[in-house]
Amino acid sequence: MADFIEGKRPVIEALRTEVPCKRVLLADNVKRDPLIEDVLRKAKKRNVPVETVPRARLEKLSERGSHQGVMAETKPFNYVNVTTIVETANAQAAENGGSALIVILDHITDAGNLGAIARSAESVGAAGIVIPNKRAAHVTAATYKSSAGAISHINVTQVANLSQTIERLKKEG
């Protein structure tokens, strides 16, 4: 099943931060306000096709009912490996006098909650987020929406074993 980012600002942020988008769907009766014009400009710049569709189609595809007349169909989220997060943390520690933040999440099963946490983590400058690869939320359109696009600005990794990852991070400093 395809994953969709819903709403004007989340779609603008997805296009601005080069979230891999397959296409943008625009309701046939959407009002051409400055945000919609920005969506169209950014989609054209990134060579993302824009399809005008009946609003009823967006209603059918919408999981949250908050599409505002525009949705972007995305490709799967690009997770990084733990090493990338460690390298980012080490670089931040060098800049900040020895401190860096890595957010480790367990038992977060709602993609929207993951997005809210990602928004907070990104705003405080976290080096990355570590989540389990099973029985946990994954980055979806709901994550983009609730993070207001912040998930595009922070590294996220999925790991098989949180305990082992915590031990590795401790060894890495």
Secondary structure by P-SEA (a helix, b strand, c coil): cbbbbbcaaaaaaaaaacccccbbbbbccccccaaaaaaaaaaaaacbbbbbbcaaaaaaaccccccccbbbbbccbbbbcaaaaaaaaaaaaaaacbbbbbbbbcccccaaaaaaaaaaaaaacccbbbbbccccccccaaaaaaaccccccbbbbbbccaaaaaaaaaaac
